[in-house]
Amino acid sequence: MKLSQIKKILNSNICFPMTTSTYQELEMDSPYIDIHEDISYTKDMVPLHSHSFYEILYCKSGNLQYLIGDVRYQLKKGDIVLLPAGVAHRPLFLEQLTEPYCRLVLWVNENYYNMCKEQFLSLEQQNFDIKLTSPFILRPNGALLVQIERIFEKLLQEKTEMLPGSEFFTLGLYQELFSLLYRTAFYENFSPEPEEKALLDNIIHYIEKHLSEEISLKTVATNFLVSQSTISQLFKKQMDLSFYKVVTQRRLIEAKNLIASDISLKEVPELCGFSDYSVFYKAFKKAYGISPKEYKLWIKN
């Protein structure tokens, strides 16, 4: 379902629960770029998820951390988060919000993003910074921050008002933004350091590296020399989810990536750590609202 359709329903009197499947498989309205503003005044229950498009997030305010893969970052006002298609991510509300978590969220069609990247490469005639095709967080300041914030606000205005020529105008704004992100990424001091690794990070890293294997509370507890209850409480407190729920969410994200890479559907369960196709099918359908086969047809269209 497209985000615009969901917002129309939420603004009406129709009862419409925002389920995990709704959040996971949001679609873009535009074939190129979309942008919207989100504001959270309290802790949101956002699952570990991924998208079929690039997501570029501009943090306007909020005290929270962001999990990208198995790496955590403390977000600050003005931070830029770039998330390629298929990358697992979610905000972490480890403490009470002292101010609203406000962000501008830009979605970019993956093919369009890559086309712009190739055009940029051909004109720049320099080595392309790998950061613009990998997950990363930038912390611009000074004139760069002012320029980047202005473009995000202008993109939001154009997409909201939809004046004649707005779609074409937004493409030009996006190319300007892409160039500024490259300039920011060119200077290493604009990239904040990840948070110091703790037990949660090490366990998530373990999950990432052992997705195709059996993962249980017992084996993980033994590996990290802690009790099973310690791990259960840790995930409940910092992820708002059970340990097994997080493992399943991460396996399903990997399944989506494998399906998108044209791996046979029959091979996907084993590669993601599901015991058989039936278990995988039920988990996939419950999380995303469609079957693996339907998802494969959807991403190809």
C-alpha positions as CSV (number, residue, x, y, z in Angstrom):
1,M,0.0,0.0,0.0
2,K,1.2,3.5,-0.8
3,L,1.9,5.9,2.0
4,S,-0.5,8.5,0.6
5,Q,-3.3,5.9,0.7
6,I,-2.5,5.1,4.3
7,K,-2.5,8.7,5.3
8,K,-5.9,9.3,3.7
9,I,-7.3,6.4,5.7
10,L,-5.8,7.6,8.9
11,N,-7.2,11.1,8.3
12,S,-10.7,9.6,7.8
13,N,-13.0,8.0,10.3
14,I,-12.1,4.5,9.1
15,C,-10.4,2.2,11.7
16,F,-7.1,1.2,10.2
17,P,-4.4,-0.5,12.5
18,M,-0.8,0.1,11.4
19,T,0.4,-3.5,11.4
20,T,3.9,-4.7,10.9
21,S,3.0,-5.8,7.4
22,T,1.6,-2.4,6.6
23,Y,4.9,-0.7,7.7
24,Q,7.2,-3.2,6.1
25,E,5.9,-3.0,2.5
26,L,5.0,0.6,2.0
27,E,5.2,1.6,-1.6
28,M,6.4,4.8,-3.3
29,D,3.8,7.1,-4.9
30,S,6.3,8.5,-7.4
31,P,8.4,6.4,-9.8
32,Y,11.4,8.5,-8.8
33,I,11.3,10.2,-5.3
34,D,8.9,10.7,-2.4
35,I,9.3,12.8,0.8
36,H,7.3,13.1,3.9
37,E,7.7,14.4,7.5
38,D,7.3,12.1,10.5
39,I,7.0,13.3,14.1
40,S,7.1,11.0,17.2
41,Y,6.2,12.4,20.6
42,T,6.6,9.1,22.4
43,K,8.4,5.9,21.8
44,D,7.3,4.2,18.5
45,M,7.0,0.4,18.2
46,V,8.9,0.2,14.9
47,P,10.0,-3.3,13.9
48,L,13.3,-4.2,12.3
49,H,12.6,-3.7,8.7
50,S,13.9,-2.9,5.2
51,H,12.6,-1.3,2.0
52,S,12.8,-1.9,-1.7
53,F,14.1,1.6,-2.3
54,Y,16.7,3.9,-0.9
55,E,15.7,5.9,2.2
56,I,17.5,9.1,3.2
57,L,16.5,10.4,6.6
58,Y,17.2,14.0,7.8
59,C,16.9,14.3,11.6
60,K,15.4,17.6,12.7
61,S,15.2,16.8,16.4
62,G,15.1,13.9,18.9
63,N,17.3,12.0,21.3
64,L,17.5,8.4,20.1
65,Q,19.8,5.8,18.6
66,Y,19.6,4.2,15.2
67,L,20.4,0.6,14.4
68,I,21.7,-0.1,10.9
69,G,22.5,-3.8,10.4
70,D,24.4,-4.6,13.6
71,V,25.8,-1.1,14.2
72,R,24.2,1.6,16.5
73,Y,24.6,5.3,16.1
74,Q,23.4,8.1,18.4
75,L,21.4,10.5,16.3
76,K,21.7,14.3,16.6
77,K,19.9,17.2,15.0
78,G,21.1,17.6,11.5
79,D,22.3,14.0,11.0
80,I,21.7,12.3,7.6
81,V,21.0,8.6,7.5
82,L,21.3,6.8,4.2
83,L,19.8,3.3,3.9
84,P,20.1,1.4,0.7
85,A,17.4,-1.0,-0.4
86,G,17.4,-4.3,1.6
87,V,19.3,-3.0,4.6
88,A,17.8,-3.9,8.0
89,H,17.3,-0.9,10.2
90,R,15.1,0.7,13.0
91,P,15.2,3.5,15.5
92,L,16.0,2.6,19.1
93,F,14.3,4.5,21.9
94,L,16.6,3.5,24.8
95,E,15.4,6.5,26.9
96,Q,12.4,8.7,27.2
97,L,12.2,11.4,24.5
98,T,13.2,14.8,25.8
99,E,12.0,16.4,22.6
100,P,9.9,15.1,19.6
101,Y,11.7,12.8,17.2
102,C,11.1,14.8,14.0
103,R,12.6,13.7,10.6
104,L,12.2,14.3,6.9
105,V,12.2,11.0,5.1
106,L,13.2,10.9,1.4
107,W,12.5,7.7,-0.6
108,V,14.4,7.2,-3.8
109,N,13.7,4.5,-6.4
110,E,16.7,2.2,-6.5
111,N,17.0,2.3,-10.3
112,Y,16.8,6.1,-10.3
113,Y,19.4,6.4,-7.5
114,N,21.8,4.2,-9.5
115,M,21.2,6.2,-12.7
116,C,22.0,9.5,-10.9
117,K,25.1,7.8,-9.4
118,E,26.3,6.8,-12.9
119,Q,25.7,10.3,-14.3
120,F,27.6,11.8,-11.3
121,L,30.5,9.4,-11.9
122,S,30.8,10.2,-15.5
123,L,31.0,14.0,-14.7
124,E,33.0,13.9,-11.6
125,Q,35.9,11.9,-13.0
126,Q,37.0,10.9,-9.5
127,N,36.8,7.7,-7.5
128,F,33.2,7.4,-6.2
129,D,33.0,7.4,-2.4
130,I,31.7,4.0,-1.5
131,K,29.7,5.6,1.3
132,L,27.0,6.8,-1.1
133,T,26.1,3.2,-2.0
134,S,26.4,1.7,1.6
135,P,24.6,2.4,4.8
136,F,26.1,5.4,6.6
137,I,25.4,8.4,8.8
138,L,26.7,11.9,7.9
139,R,26.9,14.8,10.3
140,P,27.3,18.0,8.2
141,N,27.7,21.4,9.7
142,G,28.1,25.0,8.6
143,A,27.2,25.9,5.1
144,L,26.7,22.3,4.0
145,L,24.1,21.7,6.8
146,V,22.2,24.9,5.8
147,Q,22.2,23.9,2.2
148,I,21.1,20.3,2.8
149,E,18.3,21.4,5.2
150,R,17.0,23.9,2.7
151,I,16.8,21.3,0.0
152,F,14.9,18.8,2.2
153,E,12.4,21.5,3.2
154,K,12.0,22.6,-0.5
155,L,11.5,19.0,-1.5
156,L,8.8,18.6,1.1
157,Q,7.1,21.8,0.0
158,E,7.1,20.8,-3.7
159,K,5.7,17.3,-2.9
160,T,3.1,18.8,-0.6
161,E,1.8,21.6,-2.9
162,M,2.2,19.7,-6.2
163,L,2.4,22.8,-8.3
164,P,2.7,22.6,-12.1
165,G,6.1,21.1,-12.8
166,S,6.7,19.9,-9.2
167,E,7.7,16.4,-10.1
168,F,10.4,17.6,-12.6
169,F,11.5,20.3,-10.2
170,T,12.0,17.8,-7.4
171,L,14.3,15.7,-9.6
172,G,16.6,18.7,-9.9
173,L,16.5,19.3,-6.2
174,Y,17.4,15.7,-5.5
175,Q,20.5,15.9,-7.8
176,E,21.6,19.0,-5.9
177,L,21.2,17.1,-2.7
178,F,23.1,14.1,-4.0
179,S,26.0,16.4,-4.9
180,L,26.0,17.9,-1.4
181,L,25.9,14.5,0.2
182,Y,29.0,13.5,-1.8
183,R,30.8,16.7,-0.7
184,T,29.9,15.9,2.9
185,A,31.0,12.2,2.6
186,F,34.3,13.3,1.0
187,Y,35.4,14.6,4.4
188,E,35.8,11.8,6.9
189,N,35.3,14.1,9.9
190,F,31.7,14.5,8.9
191,S,31.0,10.8,9.7
192,P,30.1,10.1,13.3
193,E,31.6,7.1,15.1
194,P,29.3,4.2,16.0
195,E,28.3,3.7,19.6
196,E,30.7,1.5,21.6
197,K,29.8,-2.1,21.2
198,A,27.8,-3.7,24.1
199,L,26.3,-7.1,24.6
200,L,23.2,-6.3,22.4
201,D,25.4,-5.3,19.5
202,N,27.5,-8.4,19.8
203,I,24.5,-10.7,19.9
204,I,22.9,-8.9,16.9
205,H,26.2,-9.3,15.0
206,Y,26.1,-13.0,15.9
207,I,22.6,-13.3,14.5
208,E,23.7,-11.5,11.3
209,K,26.5,-14.0,10.8
210,H,24.5,-17.2,11.6
211,L,21.2,-16.6,9.9
212,S,21.3,-19.8,7.9
213,E,22.1,-21.8,11.1
214,E,20.0,-22.8,14.1
215,I,19.9,-19.8,16.5
216,S,18.5,-20.4,20.0
217,L,18.6,-18.6,23.3
218,K,20.5,-21.5,24.7
219,T,23.3,-21.4,22.1
220,V,23.6,-17.7,22.2
221,A,23.7,-17.6,26.0
222,T,26.4,-20.3,26.0
223,N,28.4,-18.4,23.4
224,F,28.4,-15.1,25.4
225,L,28.6,-16.7,28.8
226,V,25.4,-15.1,30.1
227,S,22.0,-16.5,31.2
228,Q,19.1,-16.9,28.8
229,S,17.0,-14.6,31.0
230,T,19.7,-11.9,30.7
231,I,19.3,-12.0,26.9
232,S,15.5,-12.1,27.0
233,Q,15.4,-9.1,29.3
234,L,18.0,-7.2,27.2
235,F,16.0,-7.6,24.0
236,K,12.7,-6.8,25.7
237,K,14.2,-3.6,27.2
238,Q,16.2,-2.3,24.3
239,M,14.4,-3.7,21.3
240,D,10.8,-3.9,22.7
241,L,10.7,-7.4,21.2
242,S,11.5,-10.9,22.1
243,F,14.8,-12.4,21.1
244,Y,13.1,-14.9,18.7
245,K,11.0,-12.1,17.2
246,V,14.1,-10.2,16.3
247,V,15.8,-13.3,14.8
248,T,12.7,-13.9,12.7
249,Q,12.5,-10.3,11.5
250,R,16.1,-10.4,10.4
251,R,15.7,-13.7,8.6
252,L,12.7,-12.4,6.7
253,I,14.6,-9.3,5.6
254,E,17.3,-11.6,4.3
255,A,14.6,-13.7,2.6
256,K,13.3,-10.6,0.8
257,N,16.9,-9.8,-0.4
258,L,17.4,-13.3,-1.7
259,I,14.0,-13.3,-3.5
260,A,15.0,-10.0,-5.1
261,S,18.3,-11.6,-6.3
262,D,16.4,-14.3,-8.2
263,I,17.3,-17.1,-5.8
264,S,14.8,-20.0,-6.2
265,L,12.0,-19.8,-3.7
266,K,12.7,-23.4,-2.7
267,E,16.2,-22.5,-1.6
268,V,15.3,-19.4,0.4
269,P,14.1,-21.0,3.6
270,E,17.4,-23.0,4.2
271,L,19.6,-20.0,3.4
272,C,17.6,-17.9,5.9
273,G,17.5,-20.6,8.7
274,F,13.9,-21.7,8.5
275,S,13.3,-25.4,9.1
276,D,11.2,-25.9,6.0
277,Y,9.2,-24.0,3.4
278,S,5.9,-24.2,5.3
279,V,7.3,-22.5,8.3
280,F,9.0,-19.9,6.1
281,Y,5.7,-19.3,4.1
282,K,3.6,-18.7,7.3
283,A,6.2,-16.3,8.8
284,F,6.5,-14.4,5.6
285,K,2.8,-14.1,5.0
286,K,2.2,-13.0,8.6
287,A,4.8,-10.3,8.5
288,Y,4.2,-8.9,5.1
289,G,0.7,-9.8,4.2
290,I,1.6,-11.5,1.0
291,S,3.2,-14.8,0.1
292,P,6.8,-15.2,-1.0
293,K,5.6,-15.9,-4.6
294,E,3.4,-12.8,-4.6
295,Y,6.3,-10.7,-3.3
296,K,8.5,-11.9,-6.1
297,L,6.0,-10.9,-8.7
298,W,5.5,-7.5,-7.0
299,I,9.2,-6.6,-7.0
300,K,9.5,-7.6,-10.6
301,N,6.7,-5.3,-11.8
